[in-house]
Amino acid sequence: MTFLLGLTGSIGMGKSTTSAMFRAAGVPVHDADEAVHKLYAGAAASQIEAAFAGTTVGGAVDRAKLSAAVLGRPEELATLEAIVHPLVRAEEQAFLAQCRRSGATAAVLDVPLLLETGGEGRCDAIVVVTAPADVQRKRVLARSGMTEEKLAAILARQMPDAEKRRRAHFLVDTSRGLVAAERQVRSILNAVAGRFGRTERAD
């Protein structure tokens, strides 16, 4: 039996870093964003071009052009999600089947909008990556090309951090540094391993 952890967190909270920590601990991770990147360069590109003409270059989606076409436009965003989400879910199902075949004790679904899309129902427990709002804001605005307007549009699509934390089974606070975050990840894995009669050290 594979215990399925849903990993999520708002922009700038450190979710990608936390996901890497699970991978480093030997836990298989399905990264929804990574899956989308691959689909944009392959299976989804022609469908996206058909729906949003001029958003692909050389057979691959130009993310900047696609973002301009859907940002702040709910109907267009819904159209994009109707194309991409079924493809991502199919890859996710293949990933989970492989985890079960290999006998993995735990696996992680790394999904930015897991709670917003009702995905918690397919997970055994939810891990929310969090940080204080001022830390989040500083991190995001330091990114190349990020503006106050873009940040506002992104946050408008995301569930407030306080609500995500309320729904979480486990929290990883990345504002305390990498070592502290790694300890929190190890603690989560200890809790999961304990369900199967196994223990691991949280160094």
Secondary structure by P-SEA (a helix, b strand, c coil): cbbbbbbbbccccaaaaaaaaaaaabbbbbbaaaaaaaaaaccaaaaaaaaccccccccccaaaaaaaaccccaaaaaaaaaacaaaaaaaaaaaaaaaaaaccccccccccccccccccccccbbbbbbccaaaaaaaaaacccccaaaaaaaaaacccaaaaaaaccccccccccaaaaaaaaaaaaaaaaaaacbbbbcc
